[in-house]
C-alpha cells in the first residue's frame, strides 16, 4: 500500500480578536492642507533692492505691516523673505497685493511638505505593524516607501498552495485570479484536465471548490490577505502587493493531507505559467514530515519555469521552541541548493526572533514579521495569527512587487535581491542568511541599508582569543578593543558578509597565554569595536569570562 508522507501545516495562534468587518465605514479622507494659513514667501527683483534695506522693501509691499520678516536666501539667488501676516489678511489677498508691486518678482504661499510614503485608506492598516510599525519605527518591511514605487501589478500572479481561500471576502475578491481560458460551464475548456478551474483547484477533494468552510480555510485566507488584500479600497486591511492576483490551490483540509496534493498543485502552477499566466511566486506556509524527492523535483521544475518558491522555516516542535535548521533538517527549507527556493523566519514587533520560529544561518534566507499579524479571515472577517506561516507571505508579497517593477528578474535574482537588501538586526545575527528582516523598499531600489555605528551582540572567549559578533563591522578596518586598548591578531569572517559589505563576526588571536590576562576570570571588562577608517566606535559591551 502506497505510503503517503503526512503534510503538516504550520498552524498559527488563532485570532485574539476575530474582528468581523461589521460593515465598517472608513472616515472620509480629510484633504491635507496645502500651505501655512498665515504666511507668504516673496522674492524681490534684484534691481529693486539696491541701496535699500531689505526690511524696508518688505514693509512697503503690503498695505499692512507684516508681523515679522525672515530672510530665506542669500543675495546671490535674490532676496527672498518669509512674511508672517499676523492674521491681518488672508494668504490669497497678500499674494495678490504683493504681486502688484513692481519690485516683486513673485509671491507664493508657504507650501507644506509631506513625506512621500503611500498610506492606504484601509481602516485597519495602522494595526498592521508588519507593514508600518507605529510603536517601534522601522521594525517592519517598509511598505509605505515601497508603495511609492509600486503597489503591484494585476498581471502578476501569486499561487497560494495551502488550505482553501475565501475569495468572496471583500478584501480578496478584487484580486482573485481568474483563469482566462476557462468558463464555468461544466467543461474543461482549456484542456488541462481540470473542469471549471476558474480561480484555481482543490487538490484535497479534486474539484474546483477552493473554499469549503470557514474552519478549514482560515489559514490560507489569512496568508492570501497578507500577500494581496486589496489596498486603498477603504475596507479592512491592505496586502503587501495591493494589485497582485491570488491563485488559490487548496491541498490541506481538516483531515490528513499528503505530499501528492502539493506536488500536483505545483505542477498546476507550472502548467499555467506555460499557458501564459504570469505566475511568478508560490507561497508555501507548510512543511513536509520527511524528505521527499517528488516535492523537491516539483520545486526545482517551478524554478526552471521562472517561479520563486517562498516557504516557511516552520515553527519549533512539541516544545514550541525554534530549532536550528542547520542542525535539524526540515523540508522544503533545508534544500539550500535550489536557487529558486527561499525560506522565511518570524520576528515580532520588537525585532526579536519569535521564540517558536526555526532559524539557520545557511538554511533560512531572511526573517519577516510573523507575530500577531492582522489579515483577512473567512466570512468577511479579520483577525490576528502568528507563526512563520504569517512571515512567509510578507516575503511573497515583496517578491510580487519586484516582479511587477522589474519583470525580467529571475527567481534567483529576486531571492538574492531580498536577502542582500534586508535590514540587519542584532537579534538575527547568525540566525538567517541575511542576518536581517526583509525590506520591501530596499528590495525595490536594490539598496542595502548603509553600515551604521558598530554594534556588539555577543562576546565569547576561546583558548587563544576572543570572538565578537555584531553589526557594521568592516573587514580590515574594524578592531576589537578591551579596556580601550586595541587587540592584535585581528581576523575577519568574510563568510558573514552582508549586502552592504559589512561583516557580523570578527576575532582576535591574543595567544593562549594572554587570554587570562586580557580577560581575567570573574572580572567585568568593557569590549568595544572601533573602525579605524570612519572613527566610529561601538558602545561598550560588558563581558565577564567565567
MARBATOR-191135 format. One line per field, with one value per residue (C-alpha): residue number from 1; residue in three letters; x, y negated, z. Coordinates in Angstrom, 1 decimal, always signed. Layout:
N
seq <- (NUM; ...) .
type <- (ALA; ...) .
c1 <- (X; ...) .
c2 <- (Y; ...) .
c3 <- (Z; ...) .
//
This chain:
546
seq <- (1; 2; 3; 4; 5; 6; 7; 8; 9; 10; 11; 12; 13; 14; 15; 16; 17; 18; 19; 20; 21; 22; 23; 24; 25; 26; 27; 28; 29; 30; 31; 32; 33; 34; 35; 36; 37; 38; 39; 40; 41; 42; 43; 44; 45; 46; 47; 48; 49; 50; 51; 52; 53; 54; 55; 56; 57; 58; 59; 60; 61; 62; 63; 64; 65; 66; 67; 68; 69; 70; 71; 72; 73; 74; 75; 76; 77; 78; 79; 80; 81; 82; 83; 84; 85; 86; 87; 88; 89; 90; 91; 92; 93; 94; 95; 96; 97; 98; 99; 100; 101; 102; 103; 104; 105; 106; 107; 108; 109; 110; 111; 112; 113; 114; 115; 116; 117; 118; 119; 120; 121; 122; 123; 124; 125; 126; 127; 128; 129; 130; 131; 132; 133; 134; 135; 136; 137; 138; 139; 140; 141; 142; 143; 144; 145; 146; 147; 148; 149; 150; 151; 152; 153; 154; 155; 156; 157; 158; 159; 160; 161; 162; 163; 164; 165; 166; 167; 168; 169; 170; 171; 172; 173; 174; 175; 176; 177; 178; 179; 180; 181; 182; 183; 184; 185; 186; 187; 188; 189; 190; 191; 192; 193; 194; 195; 196; 197; 198; 199; 200; 201; 202; 203; 204; 205; 206; 207; 208; 209; 210; 211; 212; 213; 214; 215; 216; 217; 218; 219; 220; 221; 222; 223; 224; 225; 226; 227; 228; 229; 230; 231; 232; 233; 234; 235; 236; 237; 238; 239; 240; 241; 242; 243; 244; 245; 246; 247; 248; 249; 250; 251; 252; 253; 254; 255; 256; 257; 258; 259; 260; 261; 262; 263; 264; 265; 266; 267; 268; 269; 270; 271; 272; 273; 274; 275; 276; 277; 278; 279; 280; 281; 282; 283; 284; 285; 286; 287; 288; 289; 290; 291; 292; 293; 294; 295; 296; 297; 298; 299; 300; 301; 302; 303; 304; 305; 306; 307; 308; 309; 310; 311; 312; 313; 314; 315; 316; 317; 318; 319; 320; 321; 322; 323; 324; 325; 326; 327; 328; 329; 330; 331; 332; 333; 334; 335; 336; 337; 338; 339; 340; 341; 342; 343; 344; 345; 346; 347; 348; 349; 350; 351; 352; 353; 354; 355; 356; 357; 358; 359; 360; 361; 362; 363; 364; 365; 366; 367; 368; 369; 370; 371; 372; 373; 374; 375; 376; 377; 378; 379; 380; 381; 382; 383; 384; 385; 386; 387; 388; 389; 390; 391; 392; 393; 394; 395; 396; 397; 398; 399; 400; 401; 402; 403; 404; 405; 406; 407; 408; 409; 410; 411; 412; 413; 414; 415; 416; 417; 418; 419; 420; 421; 422; 423; 424; 425; 426; 427; 428; 429; 430; 431; 432; 433; 434; 435; 436; 437; 438; 439; 440; 441; 442; 443; 444; 445; 446; 447; 448; 449; 450; 451; 452; 453; 454; 455; 456; 457; 458; 459; 460; 461; 462; 463; 464; 465; 466; 467; 468; 469; 470; 471; 472; 473; 474; 475; 476; 477; 478; 479; 480; 481; 482; 483; 484; 485; 486; 487; 488; 489; 490; 491; 492; 493; 494; 495; 496; 497; 498; 499; 500; 501; 502; 503; 504; 505; 506; 507; 508; 509; 510; 511; 512; 513; 514; 515; 516; 517; 518; 519; 520; 521; 522; 523; 524; 525; 526; 527; 528; 529; 530; 531; 532; 533; 534; 535; 536; 537; 538; 539; 540; 541; 542; 543; 544; 545; 546) .
type <- (UNK; UNK; UNK; UNK; UNK; UNK; UNK; UNK; UNK; UNK; UNK; UNK; UNK; UNK; UNK; UNK; UNK; UNK; UNK; UNK; UNK; UNK; UNK; UNK; UNK; UNK; UNK; UNK; UNK; UNK; UNK; UNK; UNK; UNK; UNK; UNK; UNK; UNK; UNK; UNK; UNK; UNK; UNK; UNK; UNK; UNK; UNK; UNK; UNK; UNK; UNK; UNK; UNK; UNK; UNK; UNK; UNK; UNK; UNK; UNK; UNK; UNK; UNK; UNK; UNK; UNK; UNK; UNK; UNK; UNK; UNK; UNK; UNK; UNK; UNK; UNK; UNK; UNK; UNK; UNK; UNK; UNK; UNK; UNK; UNK; UNK; UNK; UNK; UNK; UNK; UNK; UNK; UNK; UNK; UNK; UNK; UNK; UNK; UNK; UNK; UNK; UNK; UNK; UNK; UNK; UNK; UNK; UNK; UNK; UNK; UNK; UNK; UNK; UNK; UNK; UNK; UNK; UNK; UNK; UNK; UNK; UNK; UNK; UNK; UNK; UNK; UNK; UNK; UNK; UNK; UNK; UNK; UNK; UNK; UNK; UNK; UNK; UNK; UNK; UNK; UNK; UNK; UNK; UNK; UNK; UNK; UNK; UNK; UNK; UNK; UNK; UNK; UNK; UNK; UNK; UNK; UNK; UNK; UNK; UNK; UNK; UNK; UNK; UNK; UNK; UNK; UNK; UNK; UNK; UNK; UNK; UNK; UNK; UNK; UNK; UNK; UNK; UNK; UNK; UNK; UNK; UNK; UNK; UNK; UNK; UNK; UNK; UNK; UNK; UNK; UNK; UNK; UNK; UNK; UNK; UNK; UNK; UNK; UNK; UNK; UNK; UNK; UNK; UNK; UNK; UNK; UNK; UNK; UNK; UNK; UNK; UNK; UNK; UNK; UNK; UNK; UNK; UNK; UNK; UNK; UNK; UNK; UNK; UNK; UNK; UNK; UNK; UNK; UNK; UNK; UNK; UNK; UNK; UNK; UNK; UNK; UNK; UNK; UNK; UNK; UNK; UNK; UNK; UNK; UNK; UNK; UNK; UNK; UNK; UNK; UNK; UNK; UNK; UNK; UNK; UNK; UNK; UNK; UNK; UNK; UNK; UNK; UNK; UNK; UNK; UNK; UNK; UNK; UNK; UNK; UNK; UNK; UNK; UNK; UNK; UNK; UNK; UNK; UNK; UNK; UNK; UNK; UNK; UNK; UNK; UNK; UNK; UNK; UNK; UNK; UNK; UNK; UNK; UNK; UNK; UNK; UNK; UNK; UNK; UNK; UNK; UNK; UNK; UNK; UNK; UNK; UNK; UNK; UNK; UNK; UNK; UNK; UNK; UNK; UNK; UNK; UNK; UNK; UNK; UNK; UNK; UNK; UNK; UNK; UNK; UNK; UNK; UNK; UNK; UNK; UNK; UNK; UNK; UNK; UNK; UNK; UNK; UNK; UNK; UNK; UNK; UNK; UNK; UNK; UNK; UNK; UNK; UNK; UNK; UNK; UNK; UNK; UNK; UNK; UNK; UNK; UNK; UNK; UNK; UNK; UNK; UNK; UNK; UNK; UNK; UNK; UNK; UNK; UNK; UNK; UNK; UNK; UNK; UNK; UNK; UNK; UNK; UNK; UNK; UNK; UNK; UNK; UNK; UNK; UNK; UNK; UNK; UNK; UNK; UNK; UNK; UNK; UNK; UNK; UNK; UNK; UNK; UNK; UNK; UNK; UNK; UNK; UNK; UNK; UNK; UNK; UNK; UNK; UNK; UNK; UNK; UNK; UNK; UNK; UNK; UNK; UNK; UNK; UNK; UNK; UNK; UNK; UNK; UNK; UNK; UNK; UNK; UNK; UNK; UNK; UNK; UNK; UNK; UNK; UNK; UNK; UNK; UNK; UNK; UNK; UNK; UNK; UNK; UNK; UNK; UNK; UNK; UNK; UNK; UNK; UNK; UNK; UNK; UNK; UNK; UNK; UNK; UNK; UNK; UNK; UNK; UNK; UNK; UNK; UNK; UNK; UNK; UNK; UNK; UNK; UNK; UNK; UNK; UNK; UNK; UNK; UNK; UNK; UNK; UNK; UNK; UNK; UNK; UNK; UNK; UNK; UNK; UNK; UNK; UNK; UNK; UNK; UNK; UNK; UNK; UNK; UNK; UNK; UNK; UNK; UNK; UNK; UNK; UNK; UNK; UNK; UNK; UNK; UNK; UNK; UNK; UNK; UNK; UNK; UNK; UNK; UNK; UNK; UNK; UNK; UNK; UNK; UNK; UNK; UNK; UNK; UNK; UNK; UNK; UNK; UNK; UNK; UNK; UNK; UNK; UNK; UNK; UNK; UNK; UNK; UNK; UNK; UNK; UNK; UNK; UNK) .
c1 <- (+0.0; +1.4; +2.6; +1.9; +4.0; +1.9; +2.0; +1.9; +0.6; +2.5; -0.6; -0.5; -2.1; -5.8; -7.2; -7.1; -9.7; -11.8; -12.9; -15.8; -15.9; -19.3; -19.7; -17.0; -17.1; -13.8; -13.8; -14.0; -10.5; -9.6; -7.6; -4.2; -3.7; -1.6; +0.1; +0.6; -2.5; -0.8; +2.4; +3.7; +7.0; +8.1; +11.1; +12.3; +13.7; +17.5; +17.3; +14.7; +16.8; +19.9; +20.8; +17.5; +17.4; +15.6; +13.2; +12.1; +11.1; +9.1; +7.4; +6.3; +4.8; +1.7; -0.9; -0.4; +2.8; +3.9; +4.2; +7.7; +10.0; +12.6; +15.3; +15.4; +18.2; +21.5; +21.7; +23.3; +19.9; +17.8; +16.3; +13.6; +11.7; +9.1; +6.3; +4.1; +0.9; -0.4; -4.0; -4.4; -5.2; -5.6; -2.8; -4.6; -5.1; -1.5; -0.2; -2.4; -1.3; +2.4; +2.4; +1.0; +4.2; +6.8; +9.6; +8.3; +9.4; +7.0; +4.8; +3.5; +2.1; +4.5; +3.5; +3.6; +5.7; +4.6; +6.5; +6.0; +5.2; +2.0; -0.5; -3.7; -7.1; -7.9; -9.2; -7.2; -3.9; -2.4; -2.9; -0.7; +2.7; +4.4; +3.8; +4.1; +5.1; +3.8; +5.1; +8.7; +9.6; +11.4; +10.7; +8.6; +9.0; +9.0; +5.9; +4.7; +8.0; +7.9; +4.4; +5.7; +7.4; +4.7; +1.7; +2.0; +0.5; -2.7; -0.8; +1.5; +0.0; +1.0; +0.0; -1.0; -0.7; -2.3; -5.8; -8.6; -9.1; -12.4; -12.2; -15.6; -14.0; -14.4; -10.6; -9.7; -12.4; -10.8; -7.5; -8.8; -7.0; -9.4; -8.4; -8.8; -9.0; -11.9; -15.6; -18.0; -19.9; -19.1; -16.4; -12.6; -12.4; -8.6; -7.9; -5.7; -7.6; -9.4; -13.1; -14.1; -10.8; -11.9; -9.8; -7.5; -8.2; -8.9; -6.4; -7.7; -11.2; -10.3; -12.8; -13.0; -14.2; -11.2; -13.1; -15.0; -15.5; -14.5; -13.0; -10.9; -9.8; -8.7; -5.0; -5.0; -7.3; -5.1; -2.0; -3.6; -4.7; -1.1; +0.1; -2.6; -5.6; -6.8; -5.2; -6.6; -10.2; -11.5; -12.1; -10.3; -6.6; -4.0; -1.8; +1.9; +1.1; -2.2; -2.8; -1.3; -3.7; -4.1; -4.3; -6.0; -4.7; -6.1; -4.5; -4.9; -8.2; -9.2; -8.1; -4.6; -3.0; -0.4; +2.5; +0.9; -1.6; +1.3; +3.2; +0.1; -0.6; +3.0; +2.7; -0.6; +1.2; +3.9; +1.3; -0.5; +2.8; +3.5; +0.0; +0.7; -0.3; +2.3; +2.5; +5.9; +5.6; +4.4; +3.7; +4.1; +3.4; +3.8; +6.5; +6.7; +7.2; +10.1; +12.5; +10.6; +12.2; +8.8; +8.4; +12.0; +11.6; +8.4; +10.0; +13.1; +10.8; +8.9; +12.2; +13.2; +9.8; +10.6; +8.7; +10.1; +9.1; +8.8; +8.4; +8.2; +11.1; +8.4; +7.8; +9.6; +8.5; +6.4; +8.3; +7.3; +10.9; +12.5; +15.2; +18.4; +17.7; +21.5; +21.5; +17.9; +16.9; +13.4; +11.9; +11.5; +13.6; +16.7; +17.1; +19.6; +20.9; +17.7; +18.4; +14.7; +13.7; +13.9; +12.7; +11.5; +11.8; +9.5; +10.2; +7.9; +7.2; +10.3; +12.5; +13.2; +13.3; +10.0; +10.6; +8.8; +10.5; +13.1; +16.2; +19.6; +22.4; +22.7; +19.2; +16.9; +17.1; +15.6; +13.1; +9.8; +7.0; +5.1; +3.8; +0.2; -0.3; -3.6; -5.1; -8.3; -10.3; -13.3; -16.7; -15.6; -13.8; -10.3; -8.1; -4.6; -2.4; +1.2; +3.9; +6.3; +3.2; +2.4; +6.0; +6.3; +3.5; +5.2; +8.2; +6.0; +4.3; +7.7; +8.6; +5.4; +6.2; +9.7; +8.1; +5.8; +8.5; +11.4; +9.7; +12.9; +14.3; +14.7; +13.6; +17.1; +17.7; +14.5; +15.7; +19.2; +17.8; +15.6; +18.5; +21.0; +18.8; +17.4; +17.6; +20.3; +19.2; +21.2; +18.7; +19.1; +22.9; +23.7; +20.0; +19.3; +21.4; +20.6; +21.1; +18.0; +14.4; +13.1; +12.8; +10.4; +11.7; +15.3; +14.5; +12.7; +15.5; +18.2; +19.7; +21.2; +21.0; +24.3; +26.5; +26.0; +27.9; +29.3; +27.0; +28.1; +25.7; +27.9; +31.5; +33.0; +36.5; +38.3; +41.5; +43.6; +41.5; +38.1; +35.2; +32.8; +29.5; +27.6; +26.7; +28.5; +32.0; +34.2; +36.8; +40.3; +39.4; +37.4; +39.4; +38.4; +39.3; +39.4; +39.5; +40.1; +43.2; +43.2; +43.9; +46.4; +45.9; +42.6; +40.7; +37.6; +35.0; +34.1; +31.6; +29.3; +29.4; +26.1; +24.7; +26.3; +29.8; +29.8; +30.5; +29.0; +31.8; +35.4; +38.0; +41.4; +44.1; +45.9; +47.6; +46.7; +49.0; +47.4; +43.7; +43.6; +45.4; +43.2; +40.0; +40.6; +38.1; +35.2; +36.2; +33.9; +35.8; +34.4; +34.7; +34.3; +34.8; +36.5; +36.6; +40.0; +38.7; +35.4; +36.4; +33.1; +33.2; +30.5; +29.1; +30.9; +29.8; +30.5; +31.9; +32.9; +34.8; +33.7) .
c2 <- (+0.0; -3.4; -5.3; -9.0; -11.5; -13.4; -17.2; -19.3; -22.9; -25.4; -26.3; -29.8; -31.2; -31.7; -35.2; -37.1; -39.4; -37.9; -41.4; -40.9; -43.6; -44.8; -47.0; -49.3; -52.6; -54.4; -58.1; -60.5; -61.3; -64.7; -66.7; -67.7; -71.5; -72.9; -75.7; -77.6; -79.7; -83.0; -83.2; -84.1; -83.9; -86.9; -87.2; -90.8; -91.7; -92.2; -95.7; -96.8; -96.3; -98.2; -100.7; -99.8; -97.8; -94.5; -95.0; -98.4; -96.9; -94.1; -96.6; -98.6; -95.9; -95.2; -97.7; -96.1; -95.7; -92.0; -90.7; -89.5; -89.0; -86.2; -86.2; -82.8; -83.2; -84.9; -87.9; -85.7; -84.0; -87.1; -88.4; -86.0; -86.6; -84.8; -87.2; -86.3; -88.1; -88.1; -87.5; -90.9; -89.5; -86.1; -84.4; -84.9; -88.6; -89.1; -87.4; -89.4; -92.7; -91.8; -90.8; -94.3; -95.8; -96.3; -95.4; -91.9; -89.0; -86.6; -85.9; -82.5; -80.5; -78.8; -75.3; -72.4; -69.4; -65.8; -62.6; -60.6; -57.4; -56.0; -55.3; -53.4; -54.4; -50.9; -51.4; -48.6; -49.5; -51.1; -47.9; -46.1; -46.6; -44.3; -46.8; -50.0; -49.8; -52.8; -51.5; -50.9; -52.8; -50.9; -47.4; -46.4; -45.7; -49.4; -49.0; -52.7; -53.7; -50.7; -51.6; -55.0; -52.9; -50.2; -48.7; -45.7; -44.8; -42.9; -40.8; -39.3; -36.1; -34.6; -30.9; -30.2; -26.4; -26.0; -25.4; -27.0; -30.7; -32.7; -34.6; -36.1; -38.2; -41.9; -42.4; -39.4; -39.3; -42.1; -40.2; -36.7; -35.2; -34.2; -31.6; -33.4; -30.2; -28.7; -29.4; -28.0; -25.5; -22.1; -21.6; -21.5; -24.5; -24.8; -21.0; -21.0; -18.1; -20.4; -21.2; -24.8; -25.7; -29.3; -30.5; -27.5; -24.0; -21.9; -19.1; -17.7; -17.0; -17.1; -19.7; -23.4; -24.5; -26.4; -27.4; -24.8; -26.2; -29.0; -26.5; -24.6; -27.5; -30.2; -29.6; -30.1; -33.1; -34.8; -34.1; -35.4; -38.6; -39.4; -38.9; -40.7; -42.1; -45.0; -48.2; -51.7; -50.5; -51.8; -48.3; -46.3; -45.6; -46.0; -43.4; -43.8; -43.7; -45.5; -44.5; -41.1; -38.2; -35.2; -31.7; -29.5; -26.0; -24.0; -20.8; -21.0; -20.5; -19.5; -15.9; -14.5; -15.9; -14.3; -15.3; -14.3; -17.2; -19.7; -18.2; -18.3; -21.9; -23.0; -21.2; -23.0; -26.3; -25.3; -24.4; -27.7; -29.5; -27.7; -28.6; -32.3; -33.1; -35.4; -33.4; -34.4; -33.3; -30.2; -30.8; -27.6; -28.1; -24.5; -21.8; -18.1; -15.4; -13.9; -14.5; -13.8; -13.7; -14.3; -17.6; -18.6; -17.8; -19.9; -22.9; -22.7; -22.4; -25.5; -27.4; -26.4; -27.8; -31.1; -30.7; -31.6; -29.2; -31.0; -28.7; -28.9; -28.0; -26.4; -26.6; -24.5; -21.0; -19.9; -22.2; -25.2; -26.4; -27.1; -24.7; -25.4; -24.0; -23.9; -21.1; -19.7; -19.2; -20.1; -20.3; -22.3; -24.9; -22.7; -22.4; -25.2; -24.0; -25.0; -28.6; -29.4; -28.5; -30.8; -30.2; -32.7; -33.0; -35.1; -38.2; -40.1; -43.8; -44.4; -42.9; -39.7; -36.3; -34.7; -32.0; -29.4; -30.2; -27.9; -29.5; -28.7; -30.8; -28.7; -27.3; -30.2; -33.1; -36.1; -37.0; -38.8; -39.9; -36.9; -37.6; -38.9; -39.6; -41.1; -39.9; -38.6; -35.6; -33.9; -35.4; -39.0; -39.0; -39.8; -38.5; -38.0; -34.9; -34.1; -31.9; -31.6; -30.9; -34.6; -35.8; -33.9; -35.8; -39.1; -38.0; -36.5; -40.0; -41.7; -39.2; -40.1; -43.8; -43.1; -41.0; -44.0; -46.6; -44.5; -41.9; -40.5; -39.4; -35.6; -33.8; -33.5; -37.2; -38.2; -35.9; -37.5; -41.0; -40.4; -38.8; -41.5; -44.4; -43.1; -45.3; -43.8; -43.2; -42.2; -39.6; -37.9; -37.7; -34.1; -33.2; -33.8; -34.2; -37.9; -38.5; -40.7; -41.4; -41.7; -45.3; -46.0; -49.4; -48.3; -45.4; -47.6; -50.1; -47.4; -49.4; -47.7; -49.7; -51.5; -50.5; -52.5; -52.6; -49.2; -47.3; -44.3; -41.4; -38.9; -38.3; -34.8; -33.9; -30.9; -29.2; -31.6; -34.7; -36.3; -36.2; -39.1; -39.1; -42.2; -44.6; -47.1; -45.5; -46.3; -43.8; -45.2; -48.4; -47.3; -46.3; -44.8; -46.9; -45.7; -48.5; -50.9; -49.1; -47.6; -43.9; -42.4; -39.4; -40.5; -38.1; -38.8; -36.2; -37.2; -34.4; -36.6; -39.4; -41.2; -43.1; -46.4; -44.8; -44.8; -41.6; -40.2; -38.2; -39.0; -37.7; -38.5; -35.9; -37.1; -33.9; -31.2; -32.8; -36.2; -35.3; -35.1; -38.3; -40.3; -38.7; -37.9; -35.3; -36.8; -40.4; -42.5; -44.2; -46.6; -45.4; -47.8; -47.7; -50.7; -51.4; -53.0; -54.4; -56.0; -56.7; -55.1; -53.1; -50.9; -51.2; -49.2; -45.6; -44.4; -40.9; -38.6; -35.4; -32.5) .
c3 <- (+0.0; -1.0; +2.0; +1.9; +3.6; +6.0; +5.4; +8.5; +8.4; +10.4; +12.5; +13.9; +17.1; +16.4; +16.3; +19.5; +18.0; +15.2; +14.4; +11.9; +9.3; +10.7; +7.7; +8.9; +7.1; +6.7; +7.7; +4.8; +3.7; +5.1; +2.5; +3.6; +3.9; +1.1; +2.8; +6.0; +6.7; +7.7; +5.7; +2.3; +0.6; -1.5; -3.8; -4.8; -8.1; -7.8; -9.4; -6.9; -3.8; -4.4; -1.7; +0.1; +3.3; +2.8; +5.7; +4.3; +0.9; +2.5; +4.8; +1.8; -0.5; +1.7; +2.9; +6.3; +8.2; +8.4; +11.8; +11.0; +8.0; +7.9; +5.2; +3.4; +0.9; +0.1; -2.2; -4.9; -5.5; -5.0; -1.8; -0.6; +2.6; +4.6; +5.7; +8.7; +8.3; +11.8; +10.8; +9.1; +5.7; +4.0; +2.1; -1.2; -0.5; +0.5; -2.6; -4.9; -3.3; -3.3; -6.9; -7.8; -6.5; -9.4; -7.1; -6.5; -8.8; -7.3; -4.2; -3.2; -0.3; +2.1; +0.9; +3.3; +2.5; +3.2; +3.2; +0.0; +1.9; +0.4; +3.1; +2.2; +3.5; +4.7; +8.3; +9.9; +8.2; +11.3; +13.2; +10.6; +12.3; +9.8; +7.1; +9.1; +12.7; +14.7; +18.0; +17.0; +13.9; +11.2; +12.6; +9.6; +5.9; +5.0; +2.9; +2.5; +0.9; -1.4; -2.4; -3.6; -6.3; -7.0; -5.3; -7.6; -10.9; -11.8; -14.3; -11.6; -10.0; -6.7; -6.2; -2.6; -2.0; +1.4; +2.8; +0.8; +0.4; +0.8; -2.4; -1.8; +1.0; +0.3; +0.5; -1.6; -4.3; -6.3; -6.5; -7.2; -10.2; -12.9; -15.5; -18.8; -20.7; -18.6; -18.2; -15.7; -17.9; -16.6; -19.3; -19.4; -21.8; -21.7; -21.8; -18.8; -17.0; -14.6; -15.2; -14.4; -12.6; -12.6; -9.6; -9.1; -7.8; -4.7; -4.8; -1.5; -2.8; -6.5; -7.5; -8.3; -4.8; -3.5; -0.3; +1.7; +5.2; +7.5; +9.9; +7.4; +5.3; +7.9; +7.3; +3.6; +3.7; +6.2; +4.2; +1.0; +2.7; +3.8; +0.2; -1.8; +0.1; -2.0; -0.8; -0.5; -1.0; +2.3; +3.5; +6.2; +5.6; +2.9; +1.4; +0.6; -3.1; -3.5; -7.1; -7.4; -8.2; -6.0; -7.5; -4.9; -4.7; -1.8; -0.7; +3.0; +4.9; +8.4; +7.7; +7.0; +3.8; +1.8; -0.4; -3.7; -3.4; -3.0; -6.0; -8.2; -7.1; -8.0; -11.4; -12.0; -11.4; -13.9; -16.5; -16.0; -16.5; -19.7; -20.9; -20.5; -16.9; -15.4; -12.1; -10.5; -6.9; -4.9; -1.2; +0.8; +4.5; +5.4; +5.6; +4.9; +7.6; +5.7; +2.8; -0.4; -3.9; -5.6; -3.8; -4.5; -8.2; -8.4; -6.7; -9.0; -12.0; -10.9; -10.6; -14.1; -15.3; -13.7; -10.4; -7.0; -4.2; -0.8; +2.1; +5.9; +8.1; +10.2; +14.0; +16.6; +17.5; +20.5; +22.8; +20.7; +20.7; +17.4; +16.1; +14.2; +10.7; +10.0; +12.5; +12.3; +8.7; +7.6; +4.1; +2.0; +3.8; +4.1; +0.3; +0.1; -3.3; -5.1; -6.2; -6.7; -3.1; -0.1; +3.4; +6.0; +9.8; +12.0; +14.1; +16.5; +16.6; +18.7; +16.1; +18.1; +16.6; +17.5; +20.2; +18.2; +14.8; +13.3; +12.1; +10.4; +9.1; +5.9; +5.6; +6.3; +3.9; +5.7; +8.5; +8.3; +10.6; +11.9; +15.4; +15.8; +12.2; +11.2; +8.0; +6.3; +7.7; +6.1; +6.0; +5.6; +9.0; +10.2; +12.9; +14.2; +13.7; +14.5; +13.1; +10.2; +8.1; +8.6; +8.0; +4.6; +2.8; +3.6; +1.6; -1.2; -1.4; -1.7; -4.5; -6.2; -6.0; -7.5; -10.3; -11.1; -11.0; -12.6; -14.8; -16.1; -12.7; -12.4; -9.3; -8.0; -8.7; -6.7; -3.9; -3.8; -4.0; -1.0; +1.0; +0.0; +0.9; +4.2; +7.3; +9.6; +13.2; +16.3; +17.2; +13.8; +13.5; +12.6; +12.6; +8.9; +5.8; +5.6; +9.4; +9.0; +8.2; +4.6; +3.4; +0.6; -0.3; -0.2; -2.5; -5.0; -5.1; -4.8; -2.0; +1.1; +4.3; +4.7; +7.7; +10.8; +14.1; +15.2; +17.5; +19.6; +20.0; +21.8; +23.1; +23.6; +24.6; +23.2; +24.3; +22.2; +21.8; +21.6; +19.1; +18.7; +16.8; +15.9; +13.1; +11.0; +11.3; +8.3; +7.2; +7.5; +9.4; +12.5; +15.6; +18.9; +22.0; +25.6; +28.2; +25.3; +24.0; +20.6; +20.4; +17.8; +15.7; +14.1; +11.9; +9.8; +8.9; +5.4; +5.1; +7.2; +4.7; +4.2; +1.3; +2.5; +2.7; +6.4; +8.3; +11.5; +13.0; +13.8; +16.2; +17.8; +18.5; +21.5; +22.3; +24.8; +27.5; +27.2; +27.2; +31.0; +31.3; +28.9; +30.3; +34.0; +35.2; +37.1; +36.2; +34.1; +31.2; +28.6; +25.0; +22.1; +18.3; +16.7; +13.0; +12.1; +8.9; +9.9; +13.5; +14.8; +18.0; +19.5; +22.9; +25.5; +25.9; +29.4; +29.4; +32.2; +31.5; +33.7) .
//
